[in-house]
Amino acid sequence: MTVTVPAAEVSKNFGAYQDAAVREPVIITKNGRPRTVLIAYEDFVRLSKGERRAEPTSESRQPDSAAVEGAETERGLDHLSPEARSLVDLACDILTRR
């Protein structure tokens, strides 16, 4: 879950939102539109290294597992980036092993 707040609010209470960002991303808006995200340093390092955090669907919350298992994709993957294609392939492999 993420928190979305206007930039003016973050400016007034930066310390509180800095603490919140350690727990979950804080989306900062400008003129009502998402502009930046405040995240924990550890998450930044992980993302900048290209590391991924994944959990088996058996450990997911039940509604999430049902959504993944019931999801349908378009035929063909030409519209996806190579990284997204590999994630789709991985998800399909995991789901077919169940």
N, C-alpha and C positions, 0 to 999 in steps of 0.2 A: 504494500500500500504506500502511496506517496501523499505528500502534503503539497498543496498549491497555494501560494500566497503572492500578493502584489509586492513589487520591489519596495514601495514606500513602507510597507509593514516590516519587511526584512530589515530595512535601514533603521527603523525605530527599535527593533528587538533582535539585533543580529546574534547576540549570544544565545538566546533561546533557540533560534533556528539553526545555529551552528550545532548545538547539542542535539536537536531533532535530526539533523542530517547524519549523525553517527548511527542512528537507529534506522532511518529510512530516507530515501531521496527527497529533497525539497525542491519543487518546481517553482521558479520565480517568474512571475509574469510582468510584462510591461504593456500598458494600454490593453489589458485583458487577454493578452496572448502570451503563451509560454515563450520565455526568452533564454533562461539559463537554468541549470540544475546544480544544486549544492549537494555534494555527496561526501561520504567518509573518505579519508585519505586511503585507507586500505582498499576500498572499492575502486578508487581512481587508479591505484597501482595495478590492481588485478586487471582492470579494463584496458589500461594502457599497454600491458604486456600481452593482451589478446587472450588471457585465460578465461575460461568459461566455468561457471558453477552450474552443475546440473544435479538433479536428484531423480532417482527412479520414480516412476509414476506410482509405485506401491507405497512410497513415502509421502506422496502428495495428499493434499486435502481431497476428499472424495469428489466434490463438484469439479475440481480441476481435472482429475483423472477421467471423469465421465466426458468432459468437454474434449479432451485430447482424443479419447477413444472414438468419440462420435463425430470428430471433425472430418470433413471431406475437402479435398484439394482439387484445384483445377487440373485438367489433363495437361500434361507437359509442364516443364519447369523453366522454360526459356526466359520468362520474365523475372526470375530470381537471380540474385548474385551467386557466384560459385560457393561462397560461404553458406548462404541460405540453403542452397541445394544440398550441401553436405549435411546440414542440420536436419533437413527433411528426410534424407536417406537414413540418418541415424535414428530419428524418431520412428520411422517405419520399421526399421530392423528391430528396435526395442519392442514395439507393439506386436509385431508378428511372432516374437519369441514367447509371448505370454501364454 
